[in-house]
């Protein structure tokens, strides 16, 4: 499984970015796909998830500013980030996972840097 993340960059506070994550397999092969982020000196934290059946949610810390969407035909999930804040600065990682008889398998993209200038 390969996950190709893109769309990060430098943006001023209040600006917007859209991250993309394209999977090498059908998104329906996964239980869910989503995004995590890791700021310098902090642990990786969950940001948003899109479940295979279509349900989706985002972390409270970004609710109202971030949203997640999916393009089934392109095997791609997007993280739409509006009203960006300095504290959103982090490396954003795409995640896909699926359950097997031996448990959950997680797959990670390479990470894309988002830098918000204040």
N, C-alpha and C positions, 0 to 999 in steps of 0.2 A: 504494500500500500504506500502510495506517495501522496503527500499533501503539499500543494504549491501555494504558499501564501504571498500576497502582494498588496500594495496600496499604502504602505506606511510612508511617513515623511515628516517634514517639519511644517508646523502650522501655528498660527497665532491663536491665543486664547479666544474662544468664541467661534472659532472656525470649525470646519467639517472635514471629515475624511471618510472614505469607504474602503474597507479592507475586503479582499477576496481570498477565498480558499477553494482551490480546485482539486478534487480527488481523482485519483487514477482509476477508481472503480465507481460503480453506480452508488450514489448516496443512499440508495435503499438497501445496500449491503451492510449498512451500519445502523446500530441502534440509535445513534444520534451524532450530530456534528456540532461543533461550537468553537468558542474562543475562550482563551485564558490570557492573562497578562502577568508580567513580572517586572516590577519597578526595581531600580537599583537598591540593593540592601534589603529587599522584601521577598517574601515567599510568593510563589505563583498563586494567583487567585482566579477563580472562575468569573467569567464575564457574561456569557450568553450561550444558550443551547437551542438547537432546533432538532426536535425529535423526529424519528422516521415517519411517524404517523401524522406529523404536522404541527403538533403543539410546540410552542416555543416560549422562552422566557429569558429575562435578563436580570442581572444582579441588582439589588436595591441601590447600590452605590452609583449605578449608571442609568437607572430607570428614568424615563422621561427624556433622556438625551441620546441613548444608544438604542438601536433596534437590530434585529437579526432577520435576514431573509434568505430565501433559497431559490435557486434556479435548477429545477430537476433535470432539464435537458442538458445543462452544462456541468452537472455534478458539482455545483459550486454553491457555497454559502457565503453570505456577505455580512459584514458588521458595519452598520451605518452609524457613524459617530458625529453627533451634532453638539454644538455648544461646548466644545472641548475646553477642559480646564488643565492647568499646569499639572495637577495631580494625576491626570490621565497618561502622563508620560510613562512609557513602559515598552518592553518588547511584547508584542502580541503574538500568541501562538494559536494556530489552528489545531483542533483536536477532532479526531473521529474515533469511535469505539464500537465494539460489538461484543456480545456475550457468547461465550463458548461453553462447552461442558466443563471446562476447567476454570471458568471465571471470565473476567472482563479483560479484553485486549484493547489497549489504547495505542493510538497512532498520533504522531505529532508532526506538524510542519516545521519549517526551519526558523520561524519567527520573523516578524517584521517590526522594525523600530518605528514607534510613534513618539514624536517629540513636540510638546506644546510649549511655546514660548509665552511667558507672561507679559 
